[in-house]
Amino acid sequence: AMESLCHAVQNAGADLGVIFDADCDRAALVDGAGRAVNRNRLIALVSAVLLQETPGATIVTDSVTSAGLETFLIARGGTLHRFKRGYRNVIDEALRLNAAGVFCPLAIETSGHAALLENSFLDDGMYLVTRLILTAVRQRRKGDTLFALIDGLQEPAESVEVRAAIRAEDFRPVGEQAIGAVSDAARGTPGWSVDPEGREGVRVHCGGKDSWFLLRLSVHDPLLVLNAESDRLGGVRAMLSPLRALLSRFSQLDLSLLDAHLSNH
């Protein structure tokens, strides 16, 4: 659907395109060049709008947002607060922070679920997009585009998400043991460090903050989910190869998708 919208925007010569999921609680955009503005780009865009209005705000996201997004928010006077995946989790965390006196106008997942304080933290993609279209009009009147607001957002050179099925009826203990083993190993691996602010699973930085991976249990399914990102070519493989060796100890993990990724790169 995103690919179709990208082509439609280019064919129409439109300024932007809008897409929703079936119940309109998730949304994404396409810019005038036909480039998808979702995941970290969408979070950066909404945050840039809000930080112009309320400098110093804290933005709550799920756990898999990029290092480049954090740098982008800090440069604009904001704070990135990562939390557990699940739209209800990020909304509840934003509510908690506001109650504690930390101003947080936005709770958003990389999936496109977004809720704003000004809209009573409703998970409402249509409200979000309307807000952005109004900003696009204001930007046009200034001779600029909406998407100029995310100029300077650093994109990773490589990123991947791999899901490993857990072949066990009681899958959570297996997943938790695997995460624990990786966490323990990371603390003894030169150049690796466990993120002390990780909210779920284990987030490991490899060689500084330019490469990282997050290993976590799926919110609902018998899956161990791996997200990895690097600002340098070859960085993801350099992390995943030793991680594959660690996970091979757990016979109930289906690592075929991880193997396929490694063999293709």
Backbone bond lengths (Angstrom), bond angles and torsions (degrees), N, CA, C in turn:
res aa  C-N    CA-C-N  psi(-1)  N-CA   C-N-CA  omega(-1)  CA-C   N-CA-C  phi
1 A - - - 1.459 - - 1.527 110.70 -
2 M 1.334 116.50 -40.79 1.466 119.60 177.86 1.529 110.75 -62.86
3 E 1.321 116.51 -42.54 1.463 120.45 -179.47 1.526 110.59 -62.00
4 S 1.342 116.25 -41.86 1.460 120.97 178.89 1.524 110.94 -62.03
5 L 1.337 116.86 -42.56 1.464 120.37 179.85 1.523 111.14 -66.79
6 C 1.324 117.21 -38.57 1.473 120.38 178.08 1.526 110.59 -58.32
7 H 1.337 116.54 -44.17 1.462 120.26 178.53 1.533 110.97 -66.26
8 A 1.336 116.87 -40.38 1.470 120.69 -178.02 1.524 111.46 -63.69
9 V 1.323 116.81 -40.73 1.466 120.47 179.02 1.527 110.37 -62.82
10 Q 1.321 116.61 -44.08 1.464 120.13 179.68 1.524 111.38 -65.87
11 N 1.327 115.98 -43.34 1.473 119.35 -178.32 1.521 112.08 -65.22
12 A 1.328 116.95 -33.62 1.464 121.19 -178.68 1.525 112.60 -86.24
13 G 1.324 117.46 -11.15 1.461 120.21 -173.89 1.514 111.88 64.04
14 A 1.326 116.34 32.93 1.471 121.50 -175.93 1.531 111.02 -78.75
15 D 1.316 114.92 160.73 1.465 120.95 175.95 1.520 111.80 -77.99
16 L 1.316 115.94 -34.02 1.460 119.37 178.62 1.522 109.51 -160.95
17 G 1.321 114.80 161.52 1.453 121.95 174.10 1.502 109.80 -125.23
18 V 1.322 116.07 155.79 1.464 122.52 -176.33 1.522 108.76 -128.62
19 I 1.312 116.97 139.58 1.457 121.15 177.43 1.529 109.47 -139.77
20 F 1.330 115.75 143.92 1.468 122.36 178.39 1.520 109.57 -126.47
21 D 1.320 116.16 162.95 1.458 119.06 165.71 1.535 107.96 -84.08
22 A 1.331 116.46 -176.06 1.467 119.96 -168.95 1.529 113.40 -62.19
23 D 1.320 118.43 -36.08 1.466 120.21 -178.44 1.527 112.60 -104.29
24 C 1.332 116.75 10.20 1.476 123.12 171.21 1.523 114.01 64.36
25 D 1.321 117.96 20.90 1.465 117.35 173.88 1.532 111.42 -91.62
26 R 1.332 117.03 -10.13 1.467 121.67 173.61 1.525 108.78 -119.50
27 A 1.322 115.77 146.58 1.465 120.22 -177.77 1.516 109.62 -147.00
28 A 1.332 114.75 161.07 1.460 122.34 171.61 1.521 107.49 -153.38
29 L 1.335 116.24 167.40 1.456 122.41 -179.38 1.522 110.02 -124.95
30 V 1.315 114.65 166.41 1.459 122.85 169.89 1.515 107.08 -129.97
31 D 1.339 117.96 133.64 1.466 119.15 -178.71 1.521 110.98 -84.07
32 G 1.323 116.93 176.40 1.453 121.51 -174.32 1.512 114.24 -64.23
33 A 1.326 116.95 -18.68 1.462 121.05 177.05 1.526 112.21 -87.95
34 G 1.341 116.28 1.21 1.459 119.88 -179.60 1.509 113.89 82.55
35 R 1.316 116.84 22.53 1.471 120.97 -179.39 1.518 109.68 -99.66
36 A 1.319 116.47 133.30 1.458 121.25 179.39 1.523 110.48 -65.02
37 V 1.324 115.64 133.98 1.464 121.72 174.82 1.522 105.93 -117.80
38 N 1.322 114.54 87.01 1.457 121.89 179.91 1.527 108.25 -138.98
39 R 1.306 117.11 -173.76 1.462 122.81 177.82 1.538 110.46 48.03
40 N 1.342 117.75 -127.10 1.464 120.16 -176.11 1.520 112.35 -62.53
41 R 1.335 118.04 -33.52 1.461 120.70 179.89 1.526 110.76 -64.66
42 L 1.326 116.79 -43.51 1.466 119.89 179.50 1.528 110.49 -64.74
43 I 1.325 116.99 -43.42 1.464 120.24 179.24 1.526 110.11 -61.20
44 A 1.328 116.59 -43.15 1.468 120.11 179.01 1.521 111.00 -62.57
45 L 1.332 116.82 -40.61 1.462 120.86 -177.69 1.528 111.45 -64.81
46 V 1.320 116.59 -50.73 1.466 119.87 179.80 1.526 110.15 -62.38
47 S 1.316 116.10 -42.04 1.465 120.39 -179.21 1.519 111.33 -63.39
48 A 1.337 116.82 -39.94 1.467 119.98 179.89 1.524 110.85 -61.54
49 V 1.331 116.60 -40.58 1.466 120.68 177.65 1.527 110.18 -62.14
50 L 1.333 116.51 -48.28 1.459 120.69 -176.22 1.527 112.26 -68.76
51 L 1.334 116.84 -36.06 1.464 119.64 -178.85 1.526 111.74 -71.76
52 Q 1.336 118.07 -24.47 1.456 119.53 172.29 1.523 110.74 -66.48
53 E 1.326 116.15 -34.02 1.465 121.76 -176.68 1.530 111.99 -86.47
54 T 1.328 116.25 -35.42 1.469 121.25 -175.88 1.520 109.39 -135.87
55 P 1.331 117.30 77.62 1.465 120.24 179.76 1.530 111.42 -56.49
56 G 1.325 115.26 145.30 1.456 120.28 178.21 1.506 114.75 89.08
57 A 1.329 117.82 3.15 1.463 121.19 -176.22 1.527 111.36 -70.22
58 T 1.322 114.51 155.61 1.460 122.52 173.69 1.527 108.75 -103.15
59 I 1.326 116.34 133.68 1.456 122.82 -179.93 1.523 108.80 -110.03
60 V 1.322 117.31 122.53 1.466 121.50 178.16 1.520 109.03 -92.91
61 T 1.335 116.19 126.86 1.460 121.34 176.50 1.525 109.36 -127.20
62 D 1.322 115.54 174.92 1.455 118.84 171.78 1.531 109.33 -77.32
63 S 1.320 115.95 -177.49 1.461 120.28 -166.87 1.521 115.09 -79.86
64 V 1.348 118.82 -10.27 1.462 119.94 -170.45 1.533 113.56 -105.18
65 T 1.332 117.59 15.29 1.464 119.08 177.70 1.529 110.47 -69.30
66 S 1.333 114.41 155.18 1.463 120.64 -168.51 1.522 113.11 -81.82
67 A 1.330 113.81 162.70 1.464 120.40 174.16 1.530 109.98 -65.04
68 G 1.351 116.72 -35.30 1.455 120.27 179.05 1.514 112.89 -63.40
69 L 1.332 116.86 -35.34 1.468 120.41 177.48 1.524 110.28 -64.55
70 E 1.316 116.99 -42.28 1.470 119.99 179.33 1.527 110.39 -60.52
71 T 1.326 117.14 -44.32 1.469 121.18 177.88 1.526 111.18 -61.36
72 F 1.331 116.24 -41.04 1.467 122.44 179.48 1.527 110.84 -60.82
73 L 1.331 117.80 -45.94 1.469 121.04 -178.01 1.528 111.24 -68.26
74 I 1.317 116.18 -41.74 1.464 119.53 -179.81 1.528 110.30 -61.46
75 A 1.338 117.14 -40.65 1.464 121.50 -179.42 1.522 111.64 -63.66
76 R 1.344 116.86 -22.10 1.470 121.34 -179.55 1.519 111.77 -104.64
77 G 1.314 116.31 16.19 1.452 120.99 174.71 1.512 114.83 83.21
78 G 1.320 117.63 12.29 1.463 121.00 -179.13 1.518 112.69 -103.17
79 T 1.319 114.71 175.85 1.462 122.39 177.85 1.516 108.73 -128.76
80 L 1.330 116.88 132.58 1.456 121.66 175.44 1.519 109.13 -93.77
81 H 1.330 115.87 128.06 1.464 121.66 178.98 1.531 107.02 -121.84
82 R 1.337 116.22 101.24 1.471 119.70 179.23 1.522 110.04 -80.12
83 F 1.343 114.85 144.89 1.458 120.02 178.53 1.519 108.65 -143.35
84 K 1.304 116.89 -172.08 1.459 122.06 -176.12 1.527 111.13 -67.67
85 R 1.342 115.80 151.07 1.455 120.05 174.49 1.528 109.94 -68.00
86 G 1.308 115.15 158.08 1.457 120.80 -175.18 1.513 109.03 110.89
87 Y 1.344 116.59 121.16 1.469 118.83 -173.56 1.522 112.18 -62.08
88 R 1.323 117.15 -33.83 1.462 118.85 179.17 1.527 110.40 -68.89
89 N 1.329 116.50 -33.35 1.462 119.87 178.68 1.528 111.54 -63.93
90 V 1.348 117.35 -46.48 1.468 118.41 -177.94 1.527 111.12 -69.61
91 I 1.328 116.99 -35.13 1.465 119.30 177.44 1.526 110.44 -64.75
92 D 1.323 117.02 -46.84 1.472 120.34 179.98 1.521 111.23 -61.87
93 E 1.339 117.02 -36.12 1.460 119.52 178.81 1.528 110.67 -68.58
94 A 1.319 117.48 -38.45 1.470 119.97 176.50 1.522 111.13 -64.29
95 L 1.315 116.68 -41.00 1.463 120.46 176.27 1.526 110.57 -60.81
96 R 1.332 116.18 -42.75 1.471 120.50 -179.42 1.528 110.66 -63.29
97 L 1.348 116.36 -43.91 1.462 119.67 -178.88 1.523 111.32 -63.84
98 N 1.321 117.27 -43.70 1.461 119.79 178.65 1.523 111.66 -62.41
99 A 1.333 116.64 -39.82 1.466 120.42 178.53 1.528 110.93 -64.72
100 A 1.348 115.95 -28.23 1.463 120.89 179.68 1.518 112.81 -87.50
101 G 1.349 116.94 2.49 1.454 120.54 177.13 1.516 114.90 93.78
102 V 1.343 117.35 8.80 1.472 121.42 176.95 1.521 107.74 -98.42
103 F 1.337 117.32 115.09 1.456 119.58 -175.21 1.515 110.65 -71.47
104 C 1.315 115.74 119.89 1.461 122.21 -177.47 1.532 108.84 -135.15
105 P 1.344 118.29 104.79 1.462 120.09 -176.70 1.521 114.74 -88.70
106 L 1.358 117.90 -6.83 1.461 119.95 -171.96 1.519 111.57 -145.81
107 A 1.342 115.07 133.60 1.463 122.37 169.30 1.520 106.59 -122.86
108 I 1.334 117.63 123.10 1.460 119.92 -171.04 1.531 111.01 -148.37
109 E 1.329 114.98 140.70 1.460 121.77 174.46 1.524 110.01 -102.98
110 T 1.332 116.37 156.49 1.459 120.26 175.58 1.525 111.54 -64.94
111 S 1.321 118.51 -18.44 1.467 121.99 177.63 1.528 112.21 -71.09
112 G 1.340 117.83 -14.05 1.456 121.56 -178.50 1.512 114.49 107.05
113 H 1.332 117.70 -4.98 1.467 120.36 170.97 1.524 108.31 -66.76
114 A 1.318 116.76 126.29 1.461 119.97 -179.50 1.517 110.07 -143.03
115 A 1.328 115.95 139.68 1.464 121.82 179.38 1.523 108.37 -137.95
116 L 1.330 116.29 133.11 1.459 121.50 -177.66 1.517 110.70 -110.84
117 L 1.311 115.15 144.18 1.457 121.67 176.58 1.519 110.71 -56.21
118 E 1.339 118.11 -42.52 1.466 121.65 -176.69 1.528 112.02 -65.92
119 N 1.330 117.01 -16.07 1.465 122.56 178.21 1.527 110.67 -112.35
120 S 1.335 115.54 30.95 1.479 122.97 175.90 1.519 112.45 59.40
121 F 1.335 116.76 28.48 1.462 123.12 179.84 1.526 112.54 53.77
122 L 1.341 115.92 37.51 1.458 119.95 171.29 1.529 108.91 -78.52
123 D 1.313 116.34 141.39 1.459 122.84 178.67 1.529 107.56 -81.46
124 D 1.342 116.80 88.07 1.453 121.49 -162.87 1.526 110.53 -136.68
125 G 1.339 116.52 97.91 1.454 120.68 -179.11 1.511 113.47 -66.70
126 M 1.335 117.26 -31.59 1.463 120.05 -178.83 1.531 111.06 -69.29
127 Y 1.325 117.04 -38.55 1.466 119.74 176.63 1.528 109.62 -63.88
128 L 1.319 116.15 -44.04 1.459 120.80 -179.07 1.522 110.87 -58.40
129 V 1.327 116.78 -48.85 1.458 120.85 -177.23 1.525 111.23 -66.42
130 T 1.336 117.52 -39.04 1.467 120.25 176.90 1.526 110.12 -59.53
131 R 1.313 115.83 -42.57 1.472 120.97 177.79 1.531 110.64 -58.91
132 L 1.324 117.05 -42.57 1.459 121.36 -178.17 1.528 111.86 -72.11
133 I 1.339 117.47 -35.80 1.461 119.74 177.36 1.532 110.41 -64.76
134 L 1.316 117.38 -41.10 1.468 120.61 176.45 1.529 110.65 -60.80
135 T 1.322 116.02 -39.70 1.464 119.50 176.89 1.519 110.83 -66.00
136 A 1.344 116.91 -36.90 1.467 120.83 178.18 1.526 110.56 -61.44
137 V 1.323 117.02 -39.43 1.468 120.68 178.28 1.532 110.00 -63.41
138 R 1.321 116.29 -45.06 1.469 119.62 179.59 1.531 110.93 -63.09
139 Q 1.334 115.64 -40.07 1.459 119.39 178.55 1.530 111.14 -64.15
140 R 1.335 116.87 -41.36 1.467 120.77 179.51 1.531 110.82 -61.43
141 R 1.337 116.58 -40.02 1.464 120.24 179.49 1.522 111.59 -63.16
142 K 1.345 116.17 -24.96 1.461 120.93 177.17 1.522 111.67 -90.51
143 G 1.354 116.26 2.96 1.451 120.61 -179.59 1.512 113.66 80.15
144 D 1.334 116.66 24.25 1.463 121.45 -177.62 1.516 109.61 -130.28
145 T 1.317 116.46 177.93 1.461 121.18 178.39 1.518 110.37 -112.58
146 L 1.297 115.51 160.51 1.469 120.92 175.62 1.520 110.37 -57.26
147 F 1.311 115.67 -41.05 1.460 119.56 -170.11 1.519 113.36 -79.97
148 A 1.343 116.20 -7.76 1.466 118.98 171.36 1.527 110.93 -62.77
149 L 1.333 116.41 -20.51 1.476 120.46 -179.47 1.521 112.52 -66.84
150 I 1.350 117.26 -18.88 1.474 118.06 178.68 1.519 111.94 -108.67
151 D 1.329 117.02 15.96 1.467 119.08 170.49 1.529 108.61 -58.16
152 G 1.302 116.51 135.67 1.457 120.29 -179.83 1.512 114.06 94.91
153 L 1.339 117.68 -6.09 1.460 119.36 175.97 1.525 108.92 -68.96
154 Q 1.306 116.14 119.85 1.464 120.66 -179.35 1.528 110.06 -78.95
155 E 1.328 116.26 123.72 1.457 121.85 178.67 1.522 108.96 -96.97
156 P 1.324 118.75 143.27 1.465 119.52 177.20 1.522 111.16 -67.20
157 A 1.329 116.08 149.05 1.470 120.12 175.35 1.516 110.39 -69.53
158 E 1.326 116.57 -32.50 1.463 122.02 -179.16 1.522 109.35 -142.92
159 S 1.312 116.55 143.44 1.464 120.53 171.93 1.517 108.19 -152.65
160 V 1.311 115.76 149.70 1.461 120.39 -177.73 1.524 109.30 -152.85
161 E 1.326 116.16 148.18 1.459 122.34 169.29 1.513 107.78 -125.30
162 V 1.320 116.25 128.04 1.465 122.63 -179.33 1.513 108.17 -127.73
163 R 1.327 116.35 133.75 1.459 121.75 179.12 1.520 110.00 -112.28
164 A 1.317 115.92 125.18 1.463 121.68 179.47 1.522 109.09 -109.07
165 A 1.317 116.67 118.10 1.467 120.31 178.11 1.520 109.98 -67.53
166 I 1.332 115.16 141.96 1.466 121.45 175.91 1.522 107.20 -104.06
167 R 1.320 116.59 111.51 1.464 121.34 -174.27 1.531 109.77 -90.56
168 A 1.312 114.51 70.17 1.460 121.01 178.55 1.515 108.28 -151.07
169 E 1.333 116.89 139.78 1.466 119.69 -179.83 1.518 110.77 -62.22
170 D 1.325 115.83 -43.57 1.466 120.84 175.09 1.526 106.38 -99.46
171 F 1.339 116.27 84.97 1.460 120.39 -167.81 1.521 114.25 -81.63
172 R 1.323 118.08 -24.79 1.466 119.04 -173.60 1.536 112.81 -63.54
173 P 1.339 119.82 -44.76 1.472 118.11 178.20 1.528 112.98 -59.04
174 V 1.331 117.42 -36.75 1.463 120.46 178.42 1.526 110.20 -63.91
175 G 1.341 116.26 -47.41 1.454 120.18 179.15 1.511 112.48 -62.78
176 E 1.322 117.03 -41.80 1.464 121.06 -179.98 1.525 111.53 -65.63
177 Q 1.347 117.08 -36.94 1.462 119.96 177.52 1.525 111.14 -66.04
178 A 1.332 116.10 -40.93 1.466 119.65 178.67 1.524 110.78 -64.04
179 I 1.324 117.03 -43.90 1.469 120.99 178.78 1.527 110.18 -62.47
180 G 1.326 116.60 -42.98 1.463 120.40 178.56 1.517 112.37 -61.71
181 A 1.335 116.65 -40.44 1.465 120.41 179.77 1.529 110.90 -65.28
182 V 1.323 116.67 -40.74 1.465 120.38 178.19 1.522 110.56 -66.66
183 S 1.317 117.01 -41.17 1.463 120.72 178.32 1.521 111.33 -60.64
184 D 1.331 116.08 -45.43 1.473 120.54 179.26 1.521 110.95 -62.99
185 A 1.339 116.34 -43.64 1.462 120.12 -178.18 1.527 111.18 -66.84
186 A 1.333 116.46 -37.06 1.464 120.15 -178.51 1.525 111.40 -62.74
187 R 1.308 115.83 -34.63 1.472 119.27 -179.11 1.530 112.01 -69.05
188 G 1.326 117.08 -19.35 1.458 120.23 179.13 1.509 113.81 -108.86
189 T 1.341 117.79 7.75 1.454 121.28 -178.53 1.529 109.92 -99.72
190 P 1.338 118.17 121.82 1.468 120.17 179.40 1.524 111.33 -56.78
191 G 1.337 116.23 132.52 1.458 121.78 179.12 1.513 114.47 86.63
192 W 1.331 117.37 -9.38 1.456 121.20 178.33 1.521 109.34 -103.25
193 S 1.326 117.27 144.15 1.467 121.27 176.02 1.518 109.14 -145.90
194 V 1.321 115.78 138.47 1.465 121.47 178.63 1.519 108.81 -82.58
195 D 1.337 115.83 129.80 1.458 120.81 178.43 1.527 108.95 -66.61
196 P 1.344 118.56 117.18 1.460 120.34 -177.77 1.520 113.30 -68.75
197 E 1.347 117.07 -15.72 1.460 120.38 -179.37 1.529 112.25 -100.17
198 G 1.324 117.00 13.29 1.456 120.21 177.96 1.522 110.93 -61.44
199 R 1.325 117.28 134.63 1.462 121.80 -174.53 1.521 112.91 -100.74
200 E 1.332 117.05 -18.12 1.452 120.00 177.55 1.517 108.69 -154.21
201 G 1.321 115.71 149.53 1.448 119.04 -178.27 1.519 110.92 58.61
202 V 1.330 115.71 -141.97 1.468 120.64 176.82 1.525 108.16 -136.88
203 R 1.324 116.07 128.85 1.476 122.79 176.33 1.520 106.79 -109.52
204 V 1.326 116.31 123.82 1.463 122.17 -173.88 1.523 109.25 -120.67
205 H 1.327 116.36 128.21 1.454 122.17 173.46 1.526 108.39 -93.48
206 C 1.314 115.97 137.37 1.458 121.55 -176.60 1.519 109.40 -123.93
207 G 1.323 116.40 111.16 1.459 119.91 -178.47 1.509 112.66 71.91
208 G 1.315 117.57 44.75 1.459 121.37 -175.87 1.513 109.90 91.94
209 K 1.343 116.91 -155.49 1.461 120.76 -178.03 1.522 113.15 -97.30
210 D 1.346 117.61 4.54 1.451 118.45 -176.54 1.522 112.37 -79.69
211 S 1.336 117.83 -14.40 1.463 122.23 176.54 1.522 108.88 -138.61
212 W 1.324 116.48 136.69 1.457 120.00 179.44 1.518 109.83 -154.72
213 F 1.337 114.87 157.13 1.460 119.69 169.30 1.522 109.49 -136.63
214 L 1.318 115.06 152.63 1.457 122.73 177.24 1.518 107.90 -125.51
215 L 1.308 116.58 126.01 1.459 122.46 177.42 1.518 107.36 -116.32
216 R 1.340 116.61 123.76 1.458 120.22 -175.25 1.516 109.96 -148.62
217 L 1.310 115.41 161.41 1.458 121.38 171.58 1.524 109.74 -79.04
218 S 1.333 117.02 142.86 1.458 121.14 172.94 1.522 109.51 -61.34
219 V 1.330 115.08 149.61 1.463 119.63 179.54 1.523 111.15 -62.63
220 H 1.328 117.23 -38.98 1.468 119.98 -172.41 1.529 114.63 -121.38
221 D 1.324 117.92 -29.26 1.463 121.15 -166.84 1.523 112.00 -106.59
222 P 1.349 117.47 161.27 1.472 121.32 177.64 1.526 111.03 -76.46
223 L 1.320 115.09 68.38 1.459 121.75 -175.68 1.524 110.58 -135.45
224 L 1.318 114.81 143.04 1.451 121.43 167.05 1.525 105.58 -102.46
225 V 1.321 117.09 120.96 1.464 121.50 -173.13 1.522 109.29 -106.59
226 L 1.324 114.88 130.82 1.459 121.68 -179.63 1.524 109.14 -117.38
227 N 1.314 116.69 122.69 1.461 122.80 170.37 1.519 108.00 -113.67
228 A 1.320 115.96 134.22 1.466 120.35 179.61 1.518 109.21 -138.67
229 E 1.324 115.79 146.13 1.470 121.79 -176.19 1.517 108.97 -149.05
230 S 1.327 115.18 142.49 1.462 119.17 176.65 1.519 109.55 -144.60
231 D 1.327 115.85 145.80 1.456 121.65 176.76 1.531 111.83 -88.61
232 R 1.335 117.06 2.45 1.467 120.15 178.46 1.518 109.79 -132.18
233 L 1.334 115.15 145.97 1.454 120.53 179.49 1.526 110.01 -64.95
234 G 1.318 115.49 135.06 1.457 120.91 -177.56 1.510 113.52 89.01
235 G 1.331 116.71 -8.91 1.458 119.81 -176.84 1.514 113.65 -67.32
236 V 1.351 116.95 -37.22 1.463 119.80 -179.21 1.524 110.61 -65.59
237 R 1.323 117.06 -46.41 1.463 119.90 179.59 1.530 111.25 -61.25
238 A 1.333 116.59 -38.91 1.460 120.65 179.54 1.523 111.75 -60.58
239 M 1.336 117.37 -29.80 1.469 120.97 176.63 1.517 112.05 -83.46
240 L 1.334 116.26 -43.30 1.459 119.96 -170.32 1.518 113.56 -74.16
241 S 1.315 118.20 -27.72 1.468 119.90 179.70 1.532 111.73 -62.05
242 P 1.347 119.28 -52.85 1.474 118.23 176.65 1.522 112.76 -67.87
243 L 1.328 117.70 -30.09 1.460 120.09 177.66 1.524 110.09 -65.74
244 R 1.334 117.08 -39.72 1.474 121.17 177.08 1.524 110.27 -58.53
245 A 1.320 117.01 -40.82 1.471 120.24 179.39 1.523 110.88 -64.23
246 L 1.315 117.16 -38.42 1.458 120.54 178.65 1.532 111.13 -65.48
247 L 1.327 116.16 -44.64 1.467 120.51 -175.85 1.521 112.70 -73.26
248 S 1.326 117.10 -19.07 1.470 119.96 -178.85 1.529 112.18 -65.23
249 R 1.320 116.96 -14.19 1.476 120.06 177.26 1.524 112.08 -67.97
250 F 1.319 116.12 -18.91 1.468 120.43 -173.22 1.533 108.81 -104.69
251 S 1.324 115.08 100.21 1.467 121.14 -173.00 1.522 112.84 -66.21
252 Q 1.326 117.79 -19.78 1.465 120.31 -178.01 1.524 113.18 -85.82
253 L 1.339 116.55 1.29 1.461 120.56 175.51 1.525 109.53 -93.16
254 D 1.321 116.52 131.16 1.458 121.91 174.02 1.528 107.91 -90.21
255 L 1.324 116.41 104.21 1.461 121.90 -174.54 1.523 112.03 -100.13
256 S 1.333 117.27 18.96 1.465 120.07 -175.54 1.530 112.02 -63.90
257 L 1.323 118.31 -37.98 1.463 119.96 179.74 1.529 111.34 -69.53
258 L 1.319 116.43 -35.72 1.463 120.33 175.50 1.528 109.76 -65.57
259 D 1.331 116.62 -42.04 1.460 120.39 178.33 1.524 110.93 -62.71
260 A 1.341 116.15 -40.58 1.458 119.96 -179.79 1.524 110.64 -63.52
261 H 1.336 116.21 -40.00 1.462 119.39 179.14 1.529 109.70 -64.52
262 L 1.326 117.66 -44.60 1.451 120.34 -178.31 1.532 111.48 -65.66
263 S 1.328 117.42 -37.29 1.461 119.84 -179.21 1.527 111.75 -71.45
264 N 1.342 116.33 -27.44 1.465 120.07 179.25 1.517 112.26 -82.38
265 H 1.310 117.34 -13.92 1.478 121.39 -178.50 1.534 109.52 -127.81
